[in-house]
Amino acid sequence: MPLATVNGISLNYQIKGDRSRGTDVKGGGPLVVMIMGTGSPGRVWELHQVPTLLGAGYRVCTFDNRGIAPSHEGTEGITIDQMVADTAGLIELLDEGPALVVGTSMGARVAQELALARPELVRKAVFLAGHGRLDQFQKTLSLGEHDLDAAGARLPAKYEAALTAVMNLSPATMANPHTARDWLDLFEFTGGPVPPGIRAQRRMDHDFDRLKAYREIKVPCLAVGFADDRMIPPYLSREVADAIPGGRYQEVPDAGHYGYLERPDTVNKILLDFFAS
């Protein structure tokens, strides 16, 4: 991925697709900018979403949010406004806006605020596990993460893997012993100390309520909830759709917070159908 100076920081990004198949070519598609959630690099989109979008003729940009090395780690602190400005700056740098924008979890929140603040840069927006506020459970969970980070505490690897699975995957996924084993092995292998940049992302403000503000969003938006999501329950995603004039909502069954990885075919079809509508 190339590094670019965007909004005064280094941002690691990658863009794929044939520009000649852009909006001026019949059957082509515009740029899709994808925003990842807390603690994950942009390359996670490469597993399922990027190949499908490229196959449909879109150009796709993925990037590492501030907090994820080699992008600026933001150890001095990270705000949602900074992340929105980062994404806006990247779209302006690529000079292919307005773009189709997809975000998940924290990335969905960035996409929501971008659609509000910089509508000229957004053609359509999709919010996977989007939310305009957090309920008491999410706030308490975040405070608990802060306490773990501050204490430098480490959970036993297998216990951390099991906890990650419970919080992010559907019971339907975990009911299959082979699938469950693969996910638990993955979580155990990829666990470990939390880098400073991810700790900075975790420290972002969690006491917010933006639903009233979202009444001013004018671009076409789709909020997608995952039926078994414990991190961002689907009712919080539905609230976003209900707040936005003309906002649409779809719910993916048998999917947890990582629904775009658990049910990629369903999620990809939702993206393609909405972009084409």
Backbone as numpy.savetxt, mean C-alpha at the origin, in Angstrom:
# Nx Ny Nz CAx CAy CAz Cx Cy Cz
17.05 -0.76 -9.18 16.21 0.43 -9.18 17.09 1.69 -9.18
16.74 2.70 -9.99 17.50 3.95 -9.94 17.12 4.77 -8.71
18.07 5.60 -8.28 17.82 6.54 -7.20 17.61 7.92 -7.79
16.58 8.60 -7.35 16.30 9.96 -7.80 16.15 10.87 -6.59
16.47 12.14 -6.79 16.21 13.12 -5.74 14.81 13.68 -5.95
13.95 13.37 -5.00 12.54 13.75 -5.08 12.14 14.37 -3.75
11.53 15.54 -3.80 11.08 16.20 -2.56 12.22 16.34 -1.56
13.44 16.54 -2.06 14.59 16.77 -1.20 15.21 15.53 -0.60
14.76 14.35 -1.00 15.33 13.10 -0.48 15.66 12.15 -1.63
16.42 11.11 -1.31 16.68 10.06 -2.28 15.52 9.07 -2.27
15.02 8.74 -3.46 13.91 7.80 -3.58 14.30 6.73 -4.59
14.19 5.49 -4.17 14.54 4.35 -4.99 13.30 3.88 -5.75
13.35 3.91 -7.09 12.16 3.56 -7.86 12.53 2.71 -9.06
11.51 2.08 -9.63 11.68 1.30 -10.85 10.45 1.47 -11.71
10.66 1.59 -13.00 9.53 1.73 -13.92 9.69 0.70 -15.02
8.59 0.01 -15.34 8.59 -1.04 -16.35 7.45 -0.82 -17.32
7.66 -1.28 -18.53 6.63 -1.18 -19.55 7.10 -0.36 -20.73
6.43 -0.53 -21.84 6.79 0.12 -23.09 6.04 1.44 -23.21
6.79 2.53 -23.18 6.14 3.84 -23.23 5.38 4.04 -24.54
5.80 3.36 -25.59 5.12 3.52 -26.87 3.69 2.99 -26.83
3.37 2.20 -25.78 2.01 1.69 -25.64 1.22 2.53 -24.64
1.46 3.80 -24.65 0.80 4.69 -23.70 -0.60 5.08 -24.13
-1.10 6.18 -23.57 -2.51 6.53 -23.73 -2.85 6.94 -25.15
-1.84 7.30 -25.97 -2.12 7.70 -27.34 -2.22 6.51 -28.29
-2.00 5.31 -27.77 -2.05 4.11 -28.60 -3.27 3.30 -28.20
-4.09 2.93 -29.17 -5.28 2.16 -28.88 -4.90 0.86 -28.17
-5.56 0.57 -27.06 -5.27 -0.64 -26.31 -4.17 -0.48 -25.29
-3.49 0.65 -25.33 -2.43 0.88 -24.35 -3.00 1.45 -23.07
-2.14 1.61 -22.08 -2.60 2.14 -20.81 -1.63 3.14 -20.24
-2.09 4.01 -19.38 -1.23 5.01 -18.77 -0.37 4.41 -17.66
0.40 5.26 -17.03 1.28 4.85 -15.95 0.48 4.49 -14.70
0.87 3.38 -14.06 0.31 2.98 -12.77 1.41 3.15 -11.73
1.15 3.93 -10.70 2.09 4.13 -9.61 1.57 3.37 -8.39
2.41 2.51 -7.83 1.99 1.61 -6.76 2.73 1.95 -5.46
1.97 2.13 -4.38 2.52 2.59 -3.10 2.36 1.48 -2.06
3.47 1.02 -1.53 3.46 -0.11 -0.60 3.13 0.36 0.82
2.82 -0.61 1.68 2.45 -0.34 3.06 3.65 -0.32 3.99
3.38 -0.20 5.28 4.42 -0.06 6.30 5.40 -1.23 6.26
6.67 -0.90 6.22 7.72 -1.88 6.42 8.08 -2.73 5.22
7.44 -2.51 4.07 7.69 -3.37 2.91 8.26 -2.57 1.75
9.17 -3.16 0.99 9.72 -2.49 -0.19 8.77 -2.57 -1.37
8.98 -1.70 -2.33 8.11 -1.67 -3.50 8.15 -2.93 -4.33
9.23 -3.70 -4.22 9.35 -4.90 -5.06 8.31 -5.97 -4.71
7.62 -5.84 -3.58 6.58 -6.80 -3.24 5.50 -6.83 -4.33
5.24 -5.68 -4.96 4.25 -5.63 -6.03 4.65 -6.51 -7.21
5.96 -6.80 -7.34 6.45 -7.57 -8.48 5.94 -9.02 -8.47
5.54 -9.51 -7.31 5.13 -10.90 -7.22 3.90 -11.20 -8.06
2.92 -10.32 -8.03 1.66 -10.61 -8.70 1.09 -9.45 -9.51
1.11 -8.25 -8.96 0.42 -7.15 -9.61 1.17 -6.62 -10.84
2.46 -6.42 -10.73 3.21 -5.83 -11.85 3.12 -6.68 -13.11
3.35 -8.00 -13.06 3.25 -8.78 -14.30 1.89 -8.68 -14.96
0.82 -8.69 -14.16 -0.52 -8.59 -14.74 -0.74 -7.24 -15.40
-0.33 -6.18 -14.75 -0.50 -4.84 -15.31 0.33 -4.66 -16.58
1.55 -5.16 -16.58 2.37 -5.08 -17.78 1.74 -5.86 -18.92
1.21 -7.03 -18.60 0.55 -7.84 -19.62 -0.66 -7.17 -20.23
-1.29 -6.27 -19.45 -2.45 -5.53 -19.95 -2.06 -4.25 -20.68
-0.75 -4.00 -20.79 -0.28 -2.85 -21.55 0.03 -1.60 -20.76
-0.04 -1.67 -19.44 0.26 -0.50 -18.61 1.75 -0.40 -18.35
2.21 0.82 -18.14 3.53 1.04 -17.54 3.35 1.09 -16.03
4.31 0.56 -15.30 4.15 0.44 -13.85 5.38 0.99 -13.15
5.15 1.84 -12.17 6.22 2.38 -11.33 6.03 1.88 -9.90
7.05 1.23 -9.37 7.09 0.85 -7.96 8.27 1.57 -7.33
8.19 1.77 -6.01 9.28 2.49 -5.35 9.30 2.15 -3.87
10.43 2.44 -3.26 10.57 2.25 -1.82 10.22 3.56 -1.12
9.18 3.53 -0.30 8.82 4.71 0.48 9.98 5.17 1.35
9.98 6.45 1.71 10.96 6.89 2.71 10.77 6.03 3.96
11.89 5.64 4.53 11.86 4.68 5.63 12.38 3.32 5.21
12.39 3.06 3.89 12.84 1.78 3.36 14.13 2.01 2.56
15.26 1.57 3.09 16.53 1.72 2.38 16.50 0.92 1.08
17.13 1.43 -0.01 18.06 2.56 -0.04 17.41 3.92 -0.20
16.08 4.04 -0.21 15.48 5.36 -0.11 15.86 5.99 1.23
15.66 7.29 1.32 15.93 8.01 2.57 15.19 7.35 3.73
15.92 7.04 4.81 15.30 6.27 5.89 14.43 7.10 6.83
14.61 8.40 6.85 13.71 9.23 7.64 13.76 8.97 9.13
14.93 8.63 9.63 15.03 8.29 11.05 14.71 9.46 11.97
14.74 10.68 11.41 14.39 11.86 12.20 12.89 11.98 12.39
12.13 11.13 11.71 10.67 11.16 11.80 10.05 11.24 10.41
8.87 10.66 10.27 8.17 10.62 8.98 6.73 11.06 9.20
6.23 11.87 8.27 4.83 12.30 8.33 4.11 11.87 7.06
2.81 11.80 7.14 2.02 11.43 5.97 2.15 12.50 4.89
2.24 13.76 5.28 2.38 14.83 4.29 3.68 14.68 3.51
4.76 14.26 4.18 6.01 14.04 3.48 5.89 12.92 2.46
5.20 11.85 2.85 5.06 10.71 1.95 4.19 11.06 0.75
3.18 11.87 0.96 2.34 12.34 -0.15 3.18 13.18 -1.10
3.99 14.09 -0.53 4.84 14.93 -1.37 5.89 14.11 -2.12
6.38 13.04 -1.50 7.32 12.14 -2.18 6.68 11.53 -3.42
5.47 11.00 -3.25 4.78 10.36 -4.37 4.44 11.36 -5.45
3.98 12.53 -5.05 3.68 13.58 -6.03 4.93 13.96 -6.80
6.04 14.12 -6.08 7.29 14.48 -6.74 7.76 13.43 -7.72
7.54 12.16 -7.40 7.94 11.09 -8.29 7.09 11.11 -9.57
5.79 11.31 -9.44 4.93 11.39 -10.63 5.34 12.57 -11.50
5.67 13.69 -10.87 6.12 14.86 -11.63 7.45 14.59 -12.31
8.35 13.89 -11.62 9.65 13.56 -12.21 9.48 12.69 -13.46
8.59 11.72 -13.39 8.37 10.82 -14.51 7.65 11.50 -15.67
6.95 12.59 -15.37 6.29 13.40 -16.39 5.32 12.57 -17.22
4.57 11.70 -16.55 3.58 10.88 -17.24 2.23 10.95 -16.55
2.02 11.99 -15.76 0.75 12.11 -15.07 -0.32 12.72 -15.97
-1.59 12.65 -15.58 -2.04 12.02 -14.34 -1.91 10.51 -14.42
-1.59 9.90 -13.29 -1.33 8.46 -13.22 -2.48 7.74 -12.54
-2.57 6.47 -12.83 -3.40 5.58 -12.03 -2.60 5.26 -10.77
-3.21 5.35 -9.62 -2.49 5.19 -8.36 -3.12 4.06 -7.55
-2.27 3.17 -7.04 -2.71 2.06 -6.19 -1.88 2.08 -4.92
-2.54 2.02 -3.78 -1.82 1.94 -2.51 -2.44 0.88 -1.63
-1.62 0.29 -0.77 -2.15 -0.67 0.19 -1.79 -0.25 1.60
-2.76 -0.35 2.51 -2.56 -0.06 3.93 -2.04 1.37 4.11
-0.83 1.56 4.68 -0.28 2.90 4.77 -0.20 3.54 3.40
0.16 2.76 2.39 0.22 3.27 1.03 -1.13 3.72 0.51
-2.21 3.06 0.95 -3.55 3.49 0.59 -3.84 4.86 1.20
-3.40 5.04 2.44 -3.60 6.34 3.08 -2.85 7.43 2.31
-1.64 7.13 1.85 -0.89 8.09 1.03 -1.67 8.39 -0.25
-2.19 7.34 -0.90 -2.95 7.53 -2.14 -4.20 8.37 -1.91
-4.88 8.15 -0.79 -6.07 8.93 -0.47 -5.73 10.41 -0.33
-4.66 10.70 0.41 -4.27 12.09 0.62 -3.76 12.72 -0.67
-3.11 11.93 -1.52 -2.65 12.44 -2.81 -3.83 12.82 -3.69
-4.86 11.96 -3.71 -6.05 12.26 -4.51 -6.72 13.54 -4.04
-6.64 13.81 -2.75 -7.23 15.03 -2.19 -6.37 16.26 -2.48
-5.06 16.15 -2.23 -4.17 17.31 -2.30 -3.71 17.64 -3.71
-3.52 16.59 -4.54 -2.95 16.81 -5.88 -3.79 16.07 -6.94
-5.05 16.42 -7.08 -5.92 15.68 -8.00 -5.45 15.73 -9.45
-4.68 16.75 -9.81 -4.21 16.86 -11.18 -3.19 15.77 -11.54
-2.67 15.10 -10.52 -1.69 14.03 -10.75 -2.32 12.65 -10.75
-3.61 12.56 -10.43 -4.27 11.26 -10.24 -5.40 11.09 -11.24
-5.29 10.07 -12.09 -6.36 9.76 -13.04 -7.47 8.98 -12.34
-7.11 7.91 -11.66 -8.00 7.12 -10.81 -7.15 6.59 -9.66
-7.80 6.23 -8.56 -7.07 5.73 -7.40 -7.78 4.52 -6.81
-6.95 3.54 -6.41 -7.45 2.34 -5.74 -6.78 2.25 -4.38
-7.61 2.05 -3.35 -7.10 1.95 -1.98 -7.34 0.54 -1.46
-6.29 -0.26 -1.39 -6.39 -1.60 -0.81 -6.20 -1.48 0.70
-7.18 -1.94 1.47 -7.14 -1.77 2.93 -6.96 -0.30 3.29
-7.68 0.54 2.58 -7.65 1.96 2.89 -8.40 2.26 4.18
-8.16 3.45 4.70 -8.79 3.83 5.97 -8.65 5.33 6.18
-9.71 5.93 6.67 -9.66 7.36 6.99 -9.45 7.63 8.45
-9.44 6.55 9.24 -9.19 6.64 10.68 -8.78 5.26 11.15
-8.35 5.16 12.39 -8.07 3.88 13.02 -8.99 3.71 14.21
-9.40 2.48 14.48 -10.20 2.25 15.68 -9.28 1.95 16.86
-9.84 1.70 18.00 -9.03 1.58 19.21 -8.05 0.41 19.13
-8.45 -0.65 18.47 -7.54 -1.81 18.37 -6.26 -1.43 17.62
-6.40 -0.79 16.45 -5.20 -0.42 15.69 -4.32 0.56 16.48
-4.94 1.48 17.17 -4.15 2.44 17.95 -3.38 1.72 19.06
-4.04 0.80 19.74 -3.38 0.05 20.81 -2.27 -0.83 20.26
-2.52 -1.47 19.12 -1.50 -2.30 18.49 -0.27 -1.46 18.12
-0.50 -0.28 17.60 0.61 0.60 17.22 1.43 1.02 18.44
0.74 1.36 19.51 1.46 1.73 20.74 2.29 0.56 21.25
1.75 -0.65 21.12 2.50 -1.82 21.53 3.75 -2.02 20.68
3.63 -1.79 19.38 4.80 -1.86 18.50 5.84 -0.82 18.90
5.39 0.37 19.23 6.32 1.41 19.67 7.08 0.97 20.92
6.36 0.37 21.87 7.00 -0.08 23.10 8.04 -1.16 22.82
7.71 -2.09 21.91 8.68 -3.12 21.54 9.92 -2.51 20.91
9.70 -1.55 19.99 10.83 -0.91 19.32 11.70 -0.16 20.33
11.04 0.58 21.23 11.80 1.37 22.21 12.60 0.50 23.15
12.05 -0.67 23.47 12.73 -1.57 24.41 13.80 -2.41 23.72
13.81 -2.39 22.39 14.74 -3.25 21.67 14.42 -4.72 21.86
13.15 -5.02 22.15 12.75 -6.39 22.46 12.59 -7.19 21.17
12.88 -8.49 21.25 12.71 -9.40 20.13 11.83 -10.57 20.56
10.79 -10.83 19.80 9.97 -12.00 20.05 10.67 -13.23 19.48
10.47 -14.40 20.09 11.01 -15.63 19.49 10.54 -15.75 18.04
11.42 -16.22 17.16 11.16 -16.19 15.72 9.87 -16.92 15.34
9.65 -18.10 15.90 8.45 -18.84 15.54 7.19 -18.16 16.06
7.28 -17.59 17.25 6.11 -16.89 17.79 5.81 -15.64 16.96
6.85 -14.92 16.57 6.66 -13.73 15.74 6.05 -14.11 14.39
6.51 -15.23 13.82 5.95 -15.69 12.55 4.47 -16.02 12.70
4.11 -16.72 13.79 2.71 -17.08 14.01 1.85 -15.83 14.21
2.37 -14.87 14.97 1.63 -13.63 15.20 1.44 -12.86 13.89
2.48 -12.79 13.07 2.38 -12.12 11.78 1.32 -12.77 10.90
1.29 -14.10 10.92 0.29 -14.82 10.12 -1.12 -14.54 10.61
-1.34 -14.58 11.90 -2.66 -14.34 12.45 -3.17 -12.95 12.11
-2.27 -11.97 12.14 -2.68 -10.58 11.91 -2.86 -10.24 10.44
-2.23 -10.99 9.54 -2.18 -10.56 8.14 -2.80 -11.51 7.13
-3.10 -12.75 7.55 -3.63 -13.73 6.62 -5.04 -14.17 7.01
-5.76 -14.66 6.02 -7.12 -15.15 6.25 -7.09 -16.53 6.91
-8.06 -16.84 7.75 -8.18 -18.21 8.26 -8.28 -19.24 7.14
-8.85 -18.84 6.00 -8.94 -19.76 4.87 -7.56 -20.15 4.37
-6.62 -19.21 4.38 -5.25 -19.51 3.97 -4.58 -20.43 4.98
-4.79 -20.14 6.26 -4.12 -20.91 7.30 -4.74 -22.29 7.49
-5.93 -22.52 6.95 -6.57 -23.82 7.08 -5.92 -24.88 6.21
-5.21 -24.44 5.18 -4.48 -25.36 4.31 -3.10 -25.61 4.92
-2.80 -26.82 5.36 -1.53 -27.04 6.07 -0.31 -26.75 5.23
-0.37 -26.99 3.94 0.79 -26.74 3.08 1.00 -25.23 2.89
-0.10 -24.52 2.62 -0.01 -23.07 2.47 0.41 -22.41 3.77
-0.17 -22.87 4.89 0.18 -22.31 6.19 1.67 -22.50 6.48
2.19 -23.69 6.20 3.61 -23.95 6.45 4.49 -23.02 5.62
4.12 -22.82 4.35 4.93 -21.96 3.48 4.97 -20.53 4.00
3.80 -20.02 4.39 3.74 -18.65 4.90 4.51 -18.53 6.22
4.33 -19.48 7.12 5.02 -19.41 8.42 6.53 -19.50 8.23
6.98 -20.35 7.32 8.41 -20.43 7.04 8.93 -19.11 6.49
8.14 -18.51 5.60 8.55 -17.22 5.03 8.66 -16.15 6.10
7.65 -16.07 6.97 7.67 -15.05 8.02 8.83 -15.28 8.99
9.10 -16.54 9.30 10.21 -16.83 10.21 11.55 -16.46 9.57
11.69 -16.74 8.28 12.95 -16.46 7.58 13.19 -14.97 7.42
12.12 -14.20 7.17 12.26 -12.77 6.89 12.14 -11.91 8.14
11.89 -12.51 9.30 11.81 -11.73 10.52 13.17 -11.26 10.99
13.20 -10.59 12.10 14.47 -10.12 12.64 14.35 -8.70 13.15
15.49 -8.09 13.48 15.47 -6.72 14.00 14.80 -5.75 13.04
14.07 -4.80 13.59 13.36 -3.81 12.78 14.31 -2.64 12.50
14.60 -2.34 11.23 15.51 -1.24 10.90 14.97 0.11 11.36
15.85 1.09 11.54 15.42 2.41 12.03 14.36 3.07 11.15
14.49 2.92 9.83 13.51 3.55 8.95 12.12 2.99 9.11
12.02 1.69 9.30 10.71 1.07 9.51 10.15 1.48 10.87
11.02 1.60 11.86 10.55 2.10 13.16 9.99 3.51 13.01
10.62 4.32 12.14 10.13 5.67 11.90 8.76 5.64 11.23
8.57 4.72 10.28 7.24 4.58 9.67 6.20 4.19 10.73
6.57 3.29 11.62 5.63 2.86 12.66 5.25 3.98 13.61
6.15 4.96 13.76 5.88 6.06 14.69 5.01 7.15 14.09
4.60 6.99 12.84 3.74 8.01 12.23 2.45 8.17 13.03
1.86 9.35 12.91 0.64 9.67 13.65 -0.45 8.64 13.36
-1.03 8.11 14.41 -2.13 7.16 14.27 -3.45 7.70 14.82
-3.44 8.93 15.30 -4.64 9.53 15.87 -5.18 10.56 14.88
-5.90 10.08 13.87 -6.39 10.95 12.82 -7.79 10.50 12.41
-8.54 11.41 11.82 -9.85 11.11 11.25 -10.03 12.02 10.05
-9.88 11.45 8.85 -9.88 12.23 7.62 -11.14 12.02 6.79
-12.13 11.35 7.33 -13.30 11.03 6.54 -14.03 12.28 6.06
-14.16 13.28 6.91 -14.84 14.51 6.49 -14.06 15.18 5.37
-12.74 15.21 5.48 -11.91 15.83 4.44 -12.07 15.12 3.11
-12.27 13.81 3.14 -12.35 13.04 1.90 -13.62 13.33 1.10
-14.54 14.05 1.68 -15.72 14.48 0.92 -15.34 15.40 -0.24
-14.12 15.95 -0.18 -13.67 16.89 -1.21 -12.89 16.21 -2.33
-12.68 14.91 -2.25 -11.98 14.20 -3.32 -12.87 14.13 -4.55
-12.30 14.49 -5.70 -13.08 14.57 -6.94 -12.72 13.49 -7.95
-11.57 12.86 -7.82 -11.16 11.87 -8.82 -11.86 10.54 -8.55
-12.03 9.71 -9.60 -12.67 8.40 -9.39 -11.84 7.52 -8.46
-12.49 6.95 -7.45 -11.79 6.17 -6.43 -12.52 4.86 -6.15
-11.72 3.83 -5.88 -12.24 2.53 -5.49 -11.55 2.10 -4.21
-12.31 1.82 -3.17 -11.78 1.28 -1.93 -12.04 -0.23 -1.92
-11.00 -1.00 -1.61 -11.09 -2.45 -1.58 -10.82 -2.93 -0.16
-11.78 -3.64 0.41 -11.61 -4.21 1.74 -11.34 -5.70 1.63
-10.61 -6.24 2.58 -10.34 -7.67 2.65 -11.16 -8.23 3.81
-12.00 -9.21 3.51 -13.04 -9.64 4.43 -12.51 -10.09 5.78
-11.31 -10.70 5.81 -10.75 -11.24 7.06 -9.59 -10.41 7.58
-9.53 -9.16 7.18 -8.41 -8.28 7.57 -8.54 -7.87 9.03
-7.57 -8.25 9.84 -7.57 -7.86 11.25 -6.83 -6.54 11.46
-5.91 -6.21 10.58 -5.15 -4.97 10.72 -5.99 -3.75 10.36
-6.67 -3.83 9.22 -7.59 -2.78 8.78 -8.91 -3.47 8.43
-9.80 -3.62 9.39 -11.08 -4.29 9.12 -11.80 -3.65 7.94
-12.52 -4.44 7.15 -13.13 -3.90 5.93 -14.11 -2.76 6.16
-14.69 -2.67 7.34 -15.63 -1.55 7.54 -14.90 -0.22 7.49
-13.61 -0.20 7.85 -12.85 1.05 7.74 -12.61 1.42 6.29
-12.42 0.42 5.43 -12.26 0.69 4.00 -13.57 1.15 3.38
-14.67 0.54 3.79 -15.97 0.96 3.27 -16.27 2.41 3.65
-15.85 2.81 4.85 -16.05 4.20 5.27 -15.42 5.19 4.30
-14.24 4.84 3.78 -13.56 5.71 2.83 -14.39 5.87 1.56
-14.87 4.75 1.02 -15.70 4.81 -0.18 -16.96 5.63 0.06
-17.57 5.44 1.22 -18.79 6.16 1.54 -18.55 7.67 1.68
-17.34 8.04 2.10 -17.04 9.46 2.31 -16.78 10.19 1.00
-16.25 9.50 0.01 -15.85 10.13 -1.25 -17.05 10.18 -2.19
-17.40 11.35 -2.71 -18.52 11.43 -3.66 -18.26 10.51 -4.87
-19.19 9.61 -5.10 -19.04 8.67 -6.21 -18.07 7.54 -5.93
-17.55 7.45 -4.70 -16.60 6.40 -4.36 -17.23 5.03 -4.44
-16.44 4.06 -4.88 -16.91 2.68 -5.01 -16.21 1.79 -3.99
-16.87 0.69 -3.66 -16.31 -0.26 -2.69 -16.48 -1.68 -3.21
-15.42 -2.48 -3.05 -15.49 -3.91 -3.31 -14.79 -4.64 -2.18
-15.26 -5.84 -1.88 -14.68 -6.61 -0.79 -14.22 -7.97 -1.32
-13.03 -8.36 -0.92 -12.45 -9.62 -1.37 -12.65 -10.66 -0.27
-13.35 -11.74 -0.55 -13.57 -12.77 0.48 -12.32 -13.61 0.71
-12.29 -14.27 1.88 -11.19 -15.20 2.22 -9.83 -14.54 2.04
-9.71 -13.29 2.48 -8.45 -12.55 2.34 -8.21 -11.73 3.58
-6.96 -11.72 4.04 -6.56 -10.90 5.16 -5.86 -9.64 4.69
-5.05 -9.06 5.55 -4.39 -7.79 5.24 -3.49 -7.92 4.02
-2.93 -9.09 3.81 -2.10 -9.34 2.62 -2.94 -9.91 1.49
-4.14 -9.42 1.34 -5.06 -9.96 0.35 -4.54 -9.89 -1.07
-3.74 -8.89 -1.38 -3.19 -8.78 -2.73 -2.16 -9.87 -3.01
-1.66 -10.53 -1.95 -0.78 -11.68 -2.10 -1.53 -13.00 -1.95
-2.55 -13.02 -1.11 -3.36 -14.23 -0.89 -4.29 -14.50 -2.06
-4.92 -13.46 -2.58 -5.92 -13.59 -3.64 -5.55 -12.68 -4.81
-4.36 -12.89 -5.38 -3.89 -11.96 -6.41 -4.76 -11.92 -7.65
-5.31 -13.06 -8.07 -6.13 -13.05 -9.28 -7.36 -12.18 -9.09
-7.98 -12.29 -7.92 -9.16 -11.47 -7.64 -8.80 -9.99 -7.59
-7.73 -9.67 -6.87 -7.32 -8.27 -6.75 -6.91 -7.71 -8.11
-6.17 -8.47 -8.89 -5.74 -7.98 -10.20 -6.92 -7.72 -11.12
-7.92 -8.58 -11.08 -9.11 -8.35 -11.90 -9.83 -7.08 -11.47
-9.90 -6.86 -10.17 -10.52 -5.63 -9.66 -9.78 -4.40 -10.20
-8.46 -4.44 -10.16 -7.68 -3.30 -10.66 -7.93 -3.07 -12.14
-7.82 -4.13 -12.92 -7.97 -3.99 -14.38 -9.38 -3.52 -14.74
-10.39 -4.07 -14.09 -11.77 -3.67 -14.40 -12.01 -2.20 -14.06
-11.48 -1.77 -12.92 -11.69 -0.37 -12.53 -10.93 0.57 -13.45
-9.70 0.22 -13.79 -8.94 1.09 -14.69 -9.61 1.22 -16.05
-10.23 0.13 -16.51 -10.84 0.13 -17.83 -12.24 0.74 -17.85
-12.83 0.93 -16.69 -14.21 1.43 -16.64 -14.31 2.92 -16.93
